[in-house]
Amino acid sequence: MTTIVTTPQVIERRQKGPGWGQVLLAAYVLLFFAFLLLPIAIVVLVSFSSSSFIVFPMPGFSTQWYYRIVEYRPFMQSLLVSVEIALLSALAGTVLGVPAAIWAVRANTNAAQVFTNVMLAPISVPAILLGFSLLYMLSALTLGVSFLSLLITHTVVAIPYISRTVLAVYRGIPADYEEAAAVLGASRAQIFFQITMPLIKPGIFAGALFSVLISLDNLPLSFFFGGASSSSLPVVMLSYMQNQFDPSIAAIATVQMLIAIVALGIVNAIYGVDKLTAA
């Protein structure tokens, strides 16, 4: 049995309360969160400004700029395009990225390692360079500036995020589970849908959710494929700011943040965000 001896000096320090180290740590944490959240809070506040241009501090409060979002048709049209592209690219990225990640983990060869590096390459290439290259390639395929080209481009970026999380989860799962199911007579389809899929589902959810959030806020890639019917919200916001600088930009940015927060809330209610990284 271990006996803990408490000296008078230790008792005195406890009675005095936290030391300078704890105070400085608490101050650092507060400053860190202020650095992250203060710009977002200012954007939300400015969206309720009564001024005709962006200024802070605000002269008064008004909700007129949220009505401006509805009145200005390109805002609503591009918002629907962004949401549709984000969901479809996440779905396509899942269909393409999950089987590739499973093969790369179980193959365990030099070729599989090279394939993994190539599969993750789109997130390491500058987005402007990637968008410029895809524009030339898709134009050569006669797709050009279109909704399909925008979807393909966002899918290219979604695949690495989804496959990376699936790779991380699947590498931690022993192959014994699948081998045991095969020994017991399970088919390949039964092994995949009844054994593998439930185990890698957290990685799929995490990667798909992250790809949706990245897609909603992706400007460099979307800029190359913005057309009359295929412009995403970030492209329309940039075009709007070149001619006007009123708080409606802050209002639509606030709506965009709310969509991301609602998406996280729905996933948390259905599945649990804390389980997305757990096998």
C-alpha positions as YAML, in Angstrom:
chain: A
units: angstrom
residues:
- id: 1
  name: MET
  ca: [0.00, 0.00, 0.00]
- id: 2
  name: THR
  ca: [1.40, 3.40, -1.00]
- id: 3
  name: THR
  ca: [1.30, 6.25, 1.50]
- id: 4
  name: ILE
  ca: [1.03, 9.80, 0.12]
- id: 5
  name: VAL
  ca: [2.82, 12.32, 2.29]
- id: 6
  name: THR
  ca: [1.57, 15.89, 2.04]
- id: 7
  name: THR
  ca: [4.06, 18.50, 3.20]
- id: 8
  name: PRO
  ca: [3.04, 21.88, 4.64]
- id: 9
  name: GLN
  ca: [4.45, 23.57, 1.53]
- id: 10
  name: VAL
  ca: [2.10, 21.57, -0.74]
- id: 11
  name: ILE
  ca: [-0.88, 22.36, 1.50]
- id: 12
  name: GLU
  ca: [0.04, 26.05, 1.44]
- id: 13
  name: ARG
  ca: [0.24, 26.09, -2.37]
- id: 14
  name: ARG
  ca: [-3.17, 24.41, -2.65]
- id: 15
  name: GLN
  ca: [-4.72, 26.94, -0.31]
- id: 16
  name: LYS
  ca: [-3.29, 29.84, -2.31]
- id: 17
  name: GLY
  ca: [-5.09, 28.63, -5.45]
- id: 18
  name: PRO
  ca: [-3.76, 28.35, -9.01]
- id: 19
  name: GLY
  ca: [-0.28, 29.57, -9.75]
- id: 20
  name: TRP
  ca: [0.96, 31.83, -12.53]
- id: 21
  name: GLY
  ca: [1.31, 28.87, -14.88]
- id: 22
  name: GLN
  ca: [-2.37, 28.02, -14.72]
- id: 23
  name: VAL
  ca: [-3.36, 31.68, -15.05]
- id: 24
  name: LEU
  ca: [-1.20, 32.11, -18.15]
- id: 25
  name: LEU
  ca: [-2.58, 28.87, -19.63]
- id: 26
  name: ALA
  ca: [-6.16, 30.03, -19.08]
- id: 27
  name: ALA
  ca: [-5.36, 33.42, -20.65]
- id: 28
  name: TYR
  ca: [-3.77, 31.69, -23.65]
- id: 29
  name: VAL
  ca: [-6.82, 29.47, -24.15]
- id: 30
  name: LEU
  ca: [-9.15, 32.49, -24.00]
- id: 31
  name: LEU
  ca: [-7.02, 34.44, -26.49]
- id: 32
  name: PHE
  ca: [-6.85, 31.42, -28.78]
- id: 33
  name: PHE
  ca: [-10.63, 31.02, -28.91]
- id: 34
  name: ALA
  ca: [-11.08, 34.78, -29.28]
- id: 35
  name: PHE
  ca: [-8.69, 34.72, -32.24]
- id: 36
  name: LEU
  ca: [-10.76, 31.96, -33.86]
- id: 37
  name: LEU
  ca: [-14.29, 33.11, -33.03]
- id: 38
  name: LEU
  ca: [-14.08, 36.91, -33.02]
- id: 39
  name: PRO
  ca: [-13.93, 37.31, -36.83]
- id: 40
  name: ILE
  ca: [-16.92, 34.96, -37.20]
- id: 41
  name: ALA
  ca: [-18.85, 36.86, -34.54]
- id: 42
  name: ILE
  ca: [-18.14, 40.17, -36.31]
- id: 43
  name: VAL
  ca: [-19.43, 38.76, -39.62]
- id: 44
  name: VAL
  ca: [-22.67, 37.65, -37.94]
- id: 45
  name: LEU
  ca: [-23.09, 41.04, -36.24]
- id: 46
  name: VAL
  ca: [-22.43, 42.98, -39.46]
- id: 47
  name: SER
  ca: [-25.15, 40.95, -41.20]
- id: 48
  name: PHE
  ca: [-27.66, 42.75, -38.94]
- id: 49
  name: SER
  ca: [-26.27, 46.21, -39.67]
- id: 50
  name: SER
  ca: [-28.60, 49.06, -40.69]
- id: 51
  name: SER
  ca: [-25.81, 50.69, -42.72]
- id: 52
  name: SER
  ca: [-25.77, 50.49, -46.51]
- id: 53
  name: PHE
  ca: [-22.14, 49.36, -46.48]
- id: 54
  name: ILE
  ca: [-19.99, 47.17, -44.25]
- id: 55
  name: VAL
  ca: [-18.78, 49.13, -41.25]
- id: 56
  name: PHE
  ca: [-17.92, 48.18, -37.70]
- id: 57
  name: PRO
  ca: [-19.05, 49.30, -35.11]
- id: 58
  name: MET
  ca: [-22.54, 49.32, -36.63]
- id: 59
  name: PRO
  ca: [-24.84, 52.37, -36.46]
- id: 60
  name: GLY
  ca: [-27.88, 50.17, -35.75]
- id: 61
  name: PHE
  ca: [-29.55, 46.79, -36.21]
- id: 62
  name: SER
  ca: [-31.70, 45.64, -39.13]
- id: 63
  name: THR
  ca: [-32.72, 42.40, -40.87]
- id: 64
  name: GLN
  ca: [-33.03, 44.00, -44.31]
- id: 65
  name: TRP
  ca: [-29.96, 42.24, -45.68]
- id: 66
  name: TYR
  ca: [-31.49, 38.82, -45.12]
- id: 67
  name: TYR
  ca: [-34.41, 39.89, -47.31]
- id: 68
  name: ARG
  ca: [-31.81, 40.96, -49.86]
- id: 69
  name: ILE
  ca: [-30.61, 37.33, -50.04]
- id: 70
  name: VAL
  ca: [-34.06, 36.24, -51.19]
- id: 71
  name: GLU
  ca: [-34.53, 39.20, -53.54]
- id: 72
  name: TYR
  ca: [-31.18, 38.71, -55.29]
- id: 73
  name: ARG
  ca: [-31.82, 35.56, -57.33]
- id: 74
  name: PRO
  ca: [-28.14, 34.62, -57.99]
- id: 75
  name: PHE
  ca: [-27.64, 34.16, -54.23]
- id: 76
  name: MET
  ca: [-30.42, 31.60, -53.88]
- id: 77
  name: GLN
  ca: [-29.66, 29.89, -57.19]
- id: 78
  name: SER
  ca: [-25.96, 29.53, -56.42]
- id: 79
  name: LEU
  ca: [-26.73, 28.33, -52.88]
- id: 80
  name: LEU
  ca: [-28.86, 25.50, -54.28]
- id: 81
  name: VAL
  ca: [-26.09, 24.65, -56.78]
- id: 82
  name: SER
  ca: [-23.50, 24.56, -53.97]
- id: 83
  name: VAL
  ca: [-25.62, 22.27, -51.78]
- id: 84
  name: GLU
  ca: [-26.41, 19.97, -54.71]
- id: 85
  name: ILE
  ca: [-22.77, 19.80, -55.80]
- id: 86
  name: ALA
  ca: [-21.59, 19.16, -52.23]
- id: 87
  name: LEU
  ca: [-23.99, 16.25, -51.68]
- id: 88
  name: LEU
  ca: [-23.49, 14.66, -55.09]
- id: 89
  name: SER
  ca: [-19.70, 14.97, -54.97]
- id: 90
  name: ALA
  ca: [-19.65, 13.39, -51.50]
- id: 91
  name: LEU
  ca: [-21.78, 10.51, -52.79]
- id: 92
  name: ALA
  ca: [-19.59, 10.04, -55.88]
- id: 93
  name: GLY
  ca: [-16.43, 10.33, -53.78]
- id: 94
  name: THR
  ca: [-17.73, 7.63, -51.46]
- id: 95
  name: VAL
  ca: [-18.58, 5.26, -54.32]
- id: 96
  name: LEU
  ca: [-15.12, 5.73, -55.86]
- id: 97
  name: GLY
  ca: [-12.94, 6.26, -52.80]
- id: 98
  name: VAL
  ca: [-14.13, 3.55, -50.42]
- id: 99
  name: PRO
  ca: [-13.37, 0.51, -52.65]
- id: 100
  name: ALA
  ca: [-10.01, 2.04, -53.60]
- id: 101
  name: ALA
  ca: [-9.08, 2.54, -49.94]
- id: 102
  name: ILE
  ca: [-10.11, -1.01, -49.02]
- id: 103
  name: TRP
  ca: [-8.00, -2.46, -51.84]
- id: 104
  name: ALA
  ca: [-5.00, -0.31, -50.93]
- id: 105
  name: VAL
  ca: [-5.06, -1.47, -47.30]
- id: 106
  name: ARG
  ca: [-5.49, -5.19, -47.97]
- id: 107
  name: ALA
  ca: [-3.14, -5.33, -50.99]
- id: 108
  name: ASN
  ca: [-0.19, -4.20, -48.83]
- id: 109
  name: THR
  ca: [2.23, -3.96, -51.79]
- id: 110
  name: ASN
  ca: [4.50, -1.26, -53.18]
- id: 111
  name: ALA
  ca: [2.03, -0.68, -56.00]
- id: 112
  name: ALA
  ca: [-0.75, -0.14, -53.44]
- id: 113
  name: GLN
  ca: [1.40, 2.39, -51.58]
- id: 114
  name: VAL
  ca: [2.06, 4.30, -54.81]
- id: 115
  name: PHE
  ca: [-1.66, 4.17, -55.61]
- id: 116
  name: THR
  ca: [-2.47, 5.57, -52.15]
- id: 117
  name: ASN
  ca: [-0.10, 8.49, -52.62]
- id: 118
  name: VAL
  ca: [-1.58, 9.25, -56.04]
- id: 119
  name: MET
  ca: [-5.12, 9.00, -54.64]
- id: 120
  name: LEU
  ca: [-4.31, 11.59, -51.96]
- id: 121
  name: ALA
  ca: [-2.46, 13.89, -54.38]
- id: 122
  name: PRO
  ca: [-5.37, 16.30, -55.18]
- id: 123
  name: ILE
  ca: [-5.29, 17.78, -51.66]
- id: 124
  name: SER
  ca: [-1.54, 18.49, -51.92]
- id: 125
  name: VAL
  ca: [-1.72, 20.26, -55.30]
- id: 126
  name: PRO
  ca: [-2.59, 24.00, -55.18]
- id: 127
  name: ALA
  ca: [-6.31, 24.36, -55.86]
- id: 128
  name: ILE
  ca: [-5.83, 27.01, -58.56]
- id: 129
  name: LEU
  ca: [-3.41, 24.77, -60.47]
- id: 130
  name: LEU
  ca: [-5.75, 21.79, -60.10]
- id: 131
  name: GLY
  ca: [-8.73, 23.79, -61.33]
- id: 132
  name: PHE
  ca: [-6.78, 25.19, -64.30]
- id: 133
  name: SER
  ca: [-5.63, 21.69, -65.30]
- id: 134
  name: LEU
  ca: [-9.10, 20.19, -64.96]
- id: 135
  name: LEU
  ca: [-10.56, 23.02, -67.04]
- id: 136
  name: TYR
  ca: [-8.24, 22.18, -69.93]
- id: 137
  name: MET
  ca: [-8.84, 18.43, -69.59]
- id: 138
  name: LEU
  ca: [-12.63, 18.68, -69.35]
- id: 139
  name: SER
  ca: [-12.72, 21.18, -72.21]
- id: 140
  name: ALA
  ca: [-10.79, 18.66, -74.34]
- id: 141
  name: LEU
  ca: [-13.52, 16.14, -73.45]
- id: 142
  name: THR
  ca: [-16.12, 18.67, -74.74]
- id: 143
  name: LEU
  ca: [-17.58, 19.14, -71.26]
- id: 144
  name: GLY
  ca: [-16.32, 22.70, -70.77]
- id: 145
  name: VAL
  ca: [-18.00, 24.99, -68.25]
- id: 146
  name: SER
  ca: [-21.00, 23.02, -67.04]
- id: 147
  name: PHE
  ca: [-22.67, 21.54, -63.99]
- id: 148
  name: LEU
  ca: [-21.16, 18.14, -64.80]
- id: 149
  name: SER
  ca: [-17.65, 19.61, -64.98]
- id: 150
  name: LEU
  ca: [-18.16, 21.31, -61.62]
- id: 151
  name: LEU
  ca: [-19.39, 18.02, -60.13]
- id: 152
  name: ILE
  ca: [-16.40, 16.10, -61.50]
- id: 153
  name: THR
  ca: [-14.00, 18.70, -60.12]
- id: 154
  name: HIS
  ca: [-15.49, 18.62, -56.63]
- id: 155
  name: THR
  ca: [-15.55, 14.82, -56.72]
- id: 156
  name: VAL
  ca: [-11.81, 14.79, -57.48]
- id: 157
  name: VAL
  ca: [-11.28, 16.75, -54.26]
- id: 158
  name: ALA
  ca: [-13.80, 14.71, -52.25]
- id: 159
  name: ILE
  ca: [-12.12, 11.37, -52.98]
- id: 160
  name: PRO
  ca: [-8.91, 12.06, -50.98]
- id: 161
  name: TYR
  ca: [-10.81, 13.24, -47.89]
- id: 162
  name: ILE
  ca: [-13.10, 10.21, -47.88]
- id: 163
  name: SER
  ca: [-10.42, 7.65, -48.78]
- id: 164
  name: ARG
  ca: [-8.00, 9.06, -46.20]
- id: 165
  name: THR
  ca: [-10.43, 8.60, -43.30]
- id: 166
  name: VAL
  ca: [-11.44, 5.14, -44.55]
- id: 167
  name: LEU
  ca: [-7.76, 4.20, -44.85]
- id: 168
  name: ALA
  ca: [-7.13, 5.27, -41.26]
- id: 169
  name: VAL
  ca: [-10.12, 3.32, -39.89]
- id: 170
  name: TYR
  ca: [-9.66, 0.21, -42.03]
- id: 171
  name: ARG
  ca: [-5.96, -0.15, -41.21]
- id: 172
  name: GLY
  ca: [-6.91, -0.51, -37.56]
- id: 173
  name: ILE
  ca: [-9.33, -3.38, -38.24]
- id: 174
  name: PRO
  ca: [-7.76, -6.86, -38.10]
- id: 175
  name: ALA
  ca: [-8.20, -8.98, -41.22]
- id: 176
  name: ASP
  ca: [-9.24, -11.86, -38.91]
- id: 177
  name: TYR
  ca: [-12.88, -10.69, -38.94]
- id: 178
  name: GLU
  ca: [-13.20, -11.00, -42.70]
- id: 179
  name: GLU
  ca: [-11.20, -14.24, -42.82]
- id: 180
  name: ALA
  ca: [-13.39, -15.78, -40.14]
- id: 181
  name: ALA
  ca: [-16.52, -14.84, -42.09]
- id: 182
  name: ALA
  ca: [-15.06, -16.36, -45.24]
- id: 183
  name: VAL
  ca: [-14.21, -19.59, -43.40]
- id: 184
  name: LEU
  ca: [-17.80, -19.78, -42.14]
- id: 185
  name: GLY
  ca: [-19.05, -19.65, -45.73]
- id: 186
  name: ALA
  ca: [-19.90, -15.96, -46.21]
- id: 187
  name: SER
  ca: [-19.72, -14.65, -49.76]
- id: 188
  name: ARG
  ca: [-17.68, -11.60, -50.77]
- id: 189
  name: ALA
  ca: [-20.84, -9.47, -50.85]
- id: 190
  name: GLN
  ca: [-21.91, -10.67, -47.39]
- id: 191
  name: ILE
  ca: [-18.45, -9.99, -45.98]
- id: 192
  name: PHE
  ca: [-18.43, -6.47, -47.41]
- id: 193
  name: PHE
  ca: [-21.95, -5.41, -46.41]
- id: 194
  name: GLN
  ca: [-22.23, -7.25, -43.07]
- id: 195
  name: ILE
  ca: [-18.64, -7.11, -41.77]
- id: 196
  name: THR
  ca: [-16.56, -4.48, -43.53]
- id: 197
  name: MET
  ca: [-19.13, -1.71, -44.04]
- id: 198
  name: PRO
  ca: [-20.32, -1.51, -40.41]
- id: 199
  name: LEU
  ca: [-16.70, -1.32, -39.26]
- id: 200
  name: ILE
  ca: [-15.60, 1.42, -41.66]
- id: 201
  name: LYS
  ca: [-18.85, 3.41, -41.45]
- id: 202
  name: PRO
  ca: [-17.33, 6.00, -39.05]
- id: 203
  name: GLY
  ca: [-14.58, 6.76, -41.56]
- id: 204
  name: ILE
  ca: [-17.09, 7.07, -44.41]
- id: 205
  name: PHE
  ca: [-19.29, 9.46, -42.43]
- id: 206
  name: ALA
  ca: [-16.35, 11.58, -41.33]
- id: 207
  name: GLY
  ca: [-14.82, 11.84, -44.80]
- id: 208
  name: ALA
  ca: [-18.14, 12.53, -46.52]
- id: 209
  name: LEU
  ca: [-19.08, 15.20, -43.99]
- id: 210
  name: PHE
  ca: [-15.71, 16.90, -44.33]
- id: 211
  name: SER
  ca: [-15.90, 16.79, -48.14]
- id: 212
  name: VAL
  ca: [-19.35, 18.43, -48.03]
- id: 213
  name: LEU
  ca: [-18.05, 21.26, -45.86]
- id: 214
  name: ILE
  ca: [-14.99, 21.74, -48.09]
- id: 215
  name: SER
  ca: [-17.18, 21.78, -51.21]
- id: 216
  name: LEU
  ca: [-19.55, 24.41, -49.84]
- id: 217
  name: ASP
  ca: [-16.64, 26.79, -49.26]
- id: 218
  name: ASN
  ca: [-14.51, 25.94, -52.30]
- id: 219
  name: LEU
  ca: [-13.74, 29.03, -54.39]
- id: 220
  name: PRO
  ca: [-10.51, 28.30, -56.37]
- id: 221
  name: LEU
  ca: [-11.92, 25.22, -58.14]
- id: 222
  name: SER
  ca: [-15.45, 26.52, -58.61]
- id: 223
  name: PHE
  ca: [-14.17, 29.77, -60.10]
- id: 224
  name: PHE
  ca: [-13.04, 28.01, -63.30]
- id: 225
  name: PHE
  ca: [-16.42, 26.37, -63.93]
- id: 226
  name: GLY
  ca: [-18.84, 29.14, -63.01]
- id: 227
  name: GLY
  ca: [-21.44, 29.52, -65.74]
- id: 228
  name: ALA
  ca: [-24.98, 30.81, -66.01]
- id: 229
  name: SER
  ca: [-26.39, 27.69, -64.34]
- id: 230
  name: SER
  ca: [-23.31, 26.26, -62.62]
- id: 231
  name: SER
  ca: [-21.95, 29.06, -60.43]
- id: 232
  name: SER
  ca: [-21.47, 28.09, -56.80]
- id: 233
  name: LEU
  ca: [-22.14, 30.42, -53.90]
- id: 234
  name: PRO
  ca: [-18.48, 31.45, -53.25]
- id: 235
  name: VAL
  ca: [-18.11, 32.48, -56.92]
- id: 236
  name: VAL
  ca: [-21.30, 34.57, -56.84]
- id: 237
  name: MET
  ca: [-20.21, 36.17, -53.55]
- id: 238
  name: LEU
  ca: [-16.85, 37.15, -55.05]
- id: 239
  name: SER
  ca: [-18.53, 38.59, -58.16]
- id: 240
  name: TYR
  ca: [-21.00, 40.51, -56.00]
- id: 241
  name: MET
  ca: [-18.24, 42.03, -53.87]
- id: 242
  name: GLN
  ca: [-16.47, 43.35, -56.96]
- id: 243
  name: ASN
  ca: [-19.40, 45.69, -57.61]
- id: 244
  name: GLN
  ca: [-21.06, 46.15, -54.21]
- id: 245
  name: PHE
  ca: [-19.92, 45.98, -50.62]
- id: 246
  name: ASP
  ca: [-23.08, 45.91, -48.55]
- id: 247
  name: PRO
  ca: [-23.83, 43.69, -45.51]
- id: 248
  name: SER
  ca: [-25.79, 41.20, -47.64]
- id: 249
  name: ILE
  ca: [-22.44, 39.44, -48.13]
- id: 250
  name: ALA
  ca: [-22.20, 39.00, -44.36]
- id: 251
  name: ALA
  ca: [-25.81, 37.78, -44.30]
- id: 252
  name: ILE
  ca: [-25.30, 35.09, -46.96]
- id: 253
  name: ALA
  ca: [-22.03, 34.08, -45.25]
- id: 254
  name: THR
  ca: [-23.97, 33.65, -42.00]
- id: 255
  name: VAL
  ca: [-26.53, 31.47, -43.80]
- id: 256
  name: GLN
  ca: [-23.66, 29.41, -45.21]
- id: 257
  name: MET
  ca: [-22.26, 28.90, -41.71]
- id: 258
  name: LEU
  ca: [-25.70, 27.93, -40.41]
- id: 259
  name: ILE
  ca: [-25.98, 25.24, -43.09]
- id: 260
  name: ALA
  ca: [-22.68, 23.74, -41.92]
- id: 261
  name: ILE
  ca: [-23.78, 23.91, -38.27]
- id: 262
  name: VAL
  ca: [-27.15, 22.29, -39.07]
- id: 263
  name: ALA
  ca: [-25.39, 19.53, -41.02]
- id: 264
  name: LEU
  ca: [-23.13, 18.82, -38.04]
- id: 265
  name: GLY
  ca: [-26.15, 18.86, -35.74]
- id: 266
  name: ILE
  ca: [-28.09, 16.38, -37.89]
- id: 267
  name: VAL
  ca: [-25.12, 14.00, -38.08]
- id: 268
  name: ASN
  ca: [-24.60, 14.30, -34.34]
- id: 269
  name: ALA
  ca: [-28.29, 13.57, -33.66]
- id: 270
  name: ILE
  ca: [-28.41, 10.56, -35.99]
- id: 271
  name: TYR
  ca: [-24.97, 9.06, -35.54]
- id: 272
  name: GLY
  ca: [-22.91, 11.06, -33.05]
- id: 273
  name: VAL
  ca: [-19.97, 13.22, -34.06]
- id: 274
  name: ASP
  ca: [-17.86, 11.71, -31.29]
- id: 275
  name: LYS
  ca: [-18.16, 8.31, -33.01]
- id: 276
  name: LEU
  ca: [-17.02, 9.49, -36.44]
- id: 277
  name: THR
  ca: [-13.38, 8.89, -35.60]
- id: 278
  name: ALA
  ca: [-13.90, 5.71, -33.62]
- id: 279
  name: ALA
  ca: [-13.82, 2.30, -35.15]
...
